[in-house]
Amino acid sequence: MTTRLLNLSMIALVLMLSACVTINVYFPEAAAERAADRFIQDVLGENGRSGEQPSSPPATGFRWSGLFIASAHAQTPNINIDTPQIQAIKQRMAERHREHLAAWLDAGAIGLDAQGMIAIRDRAAVSLADRRNLERVVAEENADRRAVYREIAVANGHPEWESEIRDTFARQWVANARSGWYYQGRDGSWNQK
């Protein structure tokens, strides 16, 4: 009887220890930054920023808990930006950047706002004849930016991540901006990179 009780106790202990696995679904910020950089560099037509090296994964050592409790290792998170919808938006944004936005960013007529959008900063930097076109193109760009942030969140199975995706892109647009472009600080002031 005591051996049977001991065996049942051991089985119960093993079941309890194996049940102590918690899976947290968190926003993978580093993966989102890498995805945003790749997307933005494709739009801007750049091959990337110089001087950055990919970070190496942290070293893992021996863990005593691995002897008794099975470890759950998550794969390195990845943000999918390669769906047909996202690619179509990226293509439109890249074309718009080549045709209009790059020149207007260089002239200071527009800048990168704090919400990951484009804002008209100085209408006088564009000829009177082009101002209506400026407003139309900026509105189209912002509609595509809103759409791509939403599509990335949905494509990754987490529509609730849309605001985090937008915030990440807002930071990465500024990080990837060329020297001389304007960006808006959180306080609303314009700064030149």
C-alpha contacts under 8 A as a table, 3 or more apart, distances in Angstrom:
res1	aa1	res2	aa2	distance
1	M	4	R	5.19
1	M	5	L	6.22
2	T	5	L	4.94
2	T	6	L	5.97
3	T	6	L	4.92
3	T	7	N	6.04
4	R	7	N	5.05
4	R	8	L	6.17
5	L	8	L	5.12
5	L	9	S	6.07
6	L	9	S	5.01
6	L	10	M	6.16
7	N	10	M	5.10
7	N	11	I	6.22
8	L	11	I	5.09
8	L	12	A	6.11
9	S	12	A	5.07
9	S	13	L	6.12
10	M	13	L	5.03
10	M	14	V	6.17
11	I	14	V	5.16
11	I	15	L	6.16
12	A	15	L	5.11
12	A	16	M	6.12
13	L	16	M	5.10
13	L	17	L	6.17
14	V	17	L	5.20
14	V	18	S	6.09
15	L	18	S	5.20
15	L	19	A	6.10
16	M	19	A	5.16
16	M	20	C	6.70
17	L	20	C	5.44
17	L	68	F	7.92
17	L	69	I	6.23
18	S	21	V	6.82
18	S	69	I	6.04
18	S	70	A	6.67
21	V	71	S	7.94
21	V	72	A	7.18
27	F	161	W	6.94
27	F	164	E	7.54
28	P	31	A	5.49
28	P	32	A	6.15
28	P	77	P	6.38
28	P	78	N	7.86
29	E	32	A	4.95
29	E	33	E	6.13
29	E	168	T	7.48
30	A	33	E	5.10
30	A	34	R	6.36
31	A	34	R	5.13
31	A	35	A	6.18
31	A	77	P	6.11
31	A	78	N	5.50
31	A	79	I	6.00
32	A	35	A	5.04
32	A	36	A	5.95
32	A	78	N	7.58
32	A	79	I	5.89
32	A	165	I	6.91
32	A	168	T	6.84
33	E	36	A	5.00
33	E	37	D	6.05
33	E	168	T	6.21
33	E	169	F	7.33
33	E	172	Q	6.87
34	R	37	D	5.15
34	R	38	R	6.24
35	A	38	R	5.14
35	A	39	F	6.13
35	A	78	N	7.99
35	A	79	I	6.14
35	A	80	N	7.58
35	A	81	I	6.83
36	A	39	F	5.09
36	A	40	I	5.92
36	A	168	T	7.29
36	A	169	F	5.70
36	A	172	Q	6.47
37	D	40	I	5.15
37	D	41	Q	5.91
37	D	48	G	7.90
37	D	172	Q	6.27
37	D	173	W	7.92
37	D	176	N	7.31
38	R	41	Q	5.27
38	R	42	D	6.21
38	R	48	G	7.86
39	F	42	D	5.20
39	F	43	V	6.34
39	F	81	I	7.50
39	F	90	K	7.39
40	I	43	V	4.99
40	I	44	L	6.02
40	I	172	Q	7.78
40	I	173	W	6.78
40	I	176	N	7.36
41	Q	44	L	5.01
41	Q	45	G	5.73
41	Q	46	E	5.02
41	Q	47	N	6.33
41	Q	48	G	6.07
41	Q	176	N	7.37
42	D	45	G	5.09
42	D	46	E	6.45
42	D	47	N	7.62
42	D	90	K	7.81
42	D	94	A	7.19
43	V	46	E	7.91
43	V	90	K	6.35
43	V	91	Q	7.38
43	V	93	M	6.16
43	V	94	A	4.19
43	V	95	E	7.93
43	V	97	H	7.07
44	L	94	A	6.37
44	L	97	H	6.76
44	L	98	R	7.80
45	G	94	A	7.39
46	E	49	R	7.99
49	R	52	E	6.71
49	R	176	N	7.33
63	R	66	G	5.50
63	R	67	L	7.64
64	W	67	L	5.61
64	W	68	F	7.58
65	S	68	F	5.54
65	S	69	I	5.68
66	G	69	I	5.29
66	G	70	A	5.88
66	G	71	S	6.25
67	L	70	A	7.62
74	A	77	P	7.72
79	I	152	I	7.79
79	I	156	N	6.51
80	N	83	T	7.33
80	N	152	I	6.89
80	N	155	A	6.65
80	N	156	N	6.08
81	I	86	I	6.23
81	I	87	Q	7.56
81	I	152	I	6.10
81	I	155	A	7.67
82	D	86	I	6.30
82	D	87	Q	6.12
83	T	86	I	5.29
83	T	87	Q	6.12
83	T	155	A	7.23
84	P	87	Q	5.05
84	P	88	A	6.10
85	Q	88	A	5.22
85	Q	89	I	6.40
85	Q	151	E	7.34
86	I	89	I	5.18
86	I	90	K	6.10
86	I	148	V	6.06
86	I	151	E	6.51
86	I	152	I	7.11
87	Q	90	K	4.99
87	Q	91	Q	6.10
88	A	91	Q	5.15
88	A	92	R	6.43
89	I	92	R	5.22
89	I	93	M	6.19
89	I	144	D	6.24
89	I	147	A	7.91
89	I	148	V	6.62
90	K	93	M	5.03
90	K	94	A	6.06
90	K	148	V	7.97
91	Q	94	A	5.17
91	Q	95	E	6.23
92	R	95	E	5.21
92	R	96	R	6.09
93	M	96	R	5.05
93	M	97	H	5.98
93	M	141	E	6.66
93	M	144	D	7.27
94	A	97	H	5.01
94	A	98	R	6.25
95	E	98	R	5.20
95	E	99	E	6.12
96	R	99	E	5.14
96	R	100	H	5.76
96	R	101	L	6.38
96	R	137	V	7.68
96	R	141	E	7.61
97	H	100	H	5.54
97	H	101	L	4.46
97	H	102	A	5.42
98	R	101	L	6.66
98	R	102	A	6.09
99	E	102	A	7.46
100	H	103	A	5.85
100	H	104	W	6.41
100	H	137	V	7.79
101	L	104	W	5.03
101	L	105	L	5.85
101	L	110	I	7.93
102	A	105	L	5.13
102	A	106	D	6.08
103	A	106	D	5.04
103	A	107	A	6.12
104	W	107	A	4.98
104	W	108	G	6.10
104	W	109	A	5.23
104	W	110	I	5.90
104	W	125	A	7.99
104	W	126	V	7.64
105	L	108	G	5.09
105	L	109	A	6.15
105	L	110	I	5.31
105	L	111	G	6.05
105	L	181	W	5.63
105	L	182	Y	7.23
106	D	109	A	7.85
106	D	180	G	6.62
106	D	181	W	5.91
107	A	110	I	7.85
107	A	125	A	6.37
108	G	111	G	6.68
108	G	121	R	6.99
108	G	122	D	6.67
108	G	125	A	6.77
108	G	180	G	8.00
108	G	181	W	6.48
108	G	182	Y	6.43
109	A	120	I	6.13
109	A	121	R	5.33
109	A	122	D	4.48
109	A	123	R	5.80
109	A	124	A	7.32
109	A	125	A	5.09
109	A	126	V	6.51
110	I	118	I	6.66
110	I	119	A	5.50
110	I	120	I	4.39
110	I	121	R	4.77
110	I	122	D	6.55
110	I	182	Y	7.32
111	G	118	I	5.75
111	G	119	A	5.46
111	G	120	I	6.54
111	G	121	R	6.13
111	G	181	W	6.59
111	G	182	Y	4.69
111	G	183	Y	5.21
111	G	184	Q	7.19
112	L	116	G	6.71
112	L	117	M	5.98
112	L	118	I	4.85
112	L	119	A	6.21
112	L	170	A	7.91
112	L	173	W	7.27
112	L	174	V	6.94
112	L	182	Y	6.36
112	L	183	Y	4.48
112	L	184	Q	6.11
113	D	116	G	5.85
113	D	117	M	5.38
113	D	118	I	5.71
113	D	119	A	5.88
113	D	170	A	7.55
113	D	183	Y	5.77
113	D	184	Q	4.73
113	D	185	G	7.50
114	A	117	M	7.27
114	A	170	A	6.13
114	A	171	R	7.90
114	A	183	Y	7.42
114	A	184	Q	5.37
114	A	185	G	5.99
114	A	186	R	5.83
114	A	188	G	7.64
115	Q	166	R	6.91
115	Q	167	D	6.53
115	Q	170	A	5.65
116	G	145	R	7.61
116	G	166	R	6.08
116	G	167	D	6.72
116	G	169	F	5.90
116	G	170	A	3.70
116	G	171	R	7.43
116	G	173	W	7.02
117	M	141	E	7.93
117	M	142	N	5.62
117	M	145	R	6.70
117	M	170	A	7.33
118	I	138	V	6.42
118	I	141	E	7.30
118	I	142	N	6.35
119	A	138	V	7.20
120	I	123	R	6.77
120	I	135	E	7.77
120	I	138	V	7.57
122	D	125	A	5.70
122	D	126	V	7.89
123	R	126	V	5.69
123	R	131	R	6.76
124	A	127	S	6.90
124	A	128	L	7.75
126	V	130	D	6.22
126	V	131	R	6.26
126	V	134	L	8.00
127	S	130	D	5.30
127	S	131	R	6.48
128	L	131	R	5.46
129	A	132	R	7.15
130	D	133	N	5.20
130	D	134	L	6.10
131	R	134	L	4.86
131	R	135	E	6.37
132	R	135	E	5.24
132	R	136	R	6.35
133	N	136	R	5.05
133	N	137	V	6.02
134	L	137	V	5.29
134	L	138	V	6.06
135	E	138	V	5.25
135	E	139	A	6.14
136	R	139	A	5.18
136	R	140	E	6.25
137	V	140	E	5.06
137	V	141	E	6.09
138	V	141	E	5.04
138	V	142	N	6.12
139	A	142	N	5.21
139	A	143	A	6.18
140	E	143	A	5.13
140	E	144	D	6.30
141	E	144	D	5.16
141	E	145	R	6.16
142	N	145	R	4.91
142	N	146	R	6.15
143	A	146	R	5.28
143	A	147	A	6.17
144	D	147	A	4.91
144	D	148	V	6.00
145	R	148	V	5.16
145	R	149	Y	6.26
146	R	149	Y	5.39
146	R	150	R	6.35
146	R	166	R	7.99
147	A	150	R	5.19
147	A	151	E	6.01
148	V	151	E	4.90
148	V	152	I	5.98
149	Y	152	I	5.32
149	Y	153	A	6.41
149	Y	162	E	5.89
149	Y	163	S	7.95
149	Y	165	I	5.94
149	Y	166	R	5.69
150	R	153	A	5.28
150	R	154	V	6.23
150	R	159	P	6.96
150	R	162	E	5.42
151	E	154	V	5.05
151	E	155	A	5.81
152	I	155	A	5.07
152	I	156	N	6.24
152	I	162	E	7.65
152	I	165	I	7.60
153	A	156	N	5.36
153	A	157	G	6.56
153	A	158	H	5.28
153	A	159	P	4.74
153	A	160	E	7.10
153	A	161	W	5.48
153	A	162	E	5.23
153	A	165	I	6.95
154	V	157	G	5.10
154	V	158	H	5.57
154	V	159	P	4.70
155	A	158	H	7.61
156	N	159	P	7.82
158	H	161	W	5.57
158	H	162	E	7.87
159	P	162	E	5.81
160	E	163	S	7.41
161	W	164	E	5.24
161	W	165	I	6.06
162	E	165	I	5.08
162	E	166	R	6.15
163	S	166	R	5.00
163	S	167	D	6.12
164	E	167	D	5.05
164	E	168	T	6.04
165	I	168	T	5.12
165	I	169	F	6.13
166	R	169	F	5.12
166	R	170	A	6.06
167	D	170	A	5.01
167	D	171	R	6.46
168	T	171	R	5.35
168	T	172	Q	6.24
169	F	172	Q	4.90
169	F	173	W	5.86
170	A	173	W	5.36
170	A	174	V	6.71
171	R	174	V	5.42
171	R	175	A	6.25
172	Q	175	A	4.71
172	Q	176	N	5.96
173	W	176	N	5.27
173	W	177	A	6.01
174	V	177	A	4.97
174	V	183	Y	6.56
177	A	181	W	6.43
177	A	193	K	7.42
178	R	181	W	5.87
178	R	193	K	7.17
179	S	192	Q	7.70
179	S	193	K	5.11
180	G	192	Q	5.60
180	G	193	K	5.15
181	W	192	Q	5.63
181	W	193	K	5.62
182	Y	190	W	6.32
182	Y	191	N	5.48
182	Y	192	Q	4.39
182	Y	193	K	6.17
183	Y	190	W	5.68
183	Y	191	N	5.43
183	Y	192	Q	6.34
183	Y	193	K	7.30
184	Q	187	D	7.81
184	Q	188	G	5.67
184	Q	189	S	5.57
184	Q	190	W	4.54
184	Q	191	N	6.13
185	G	188	G	5.28
185	G	189	S	5.42
185	G	190	W	6.32
185	G	191	N	7.06
186	R	189	S	7.51
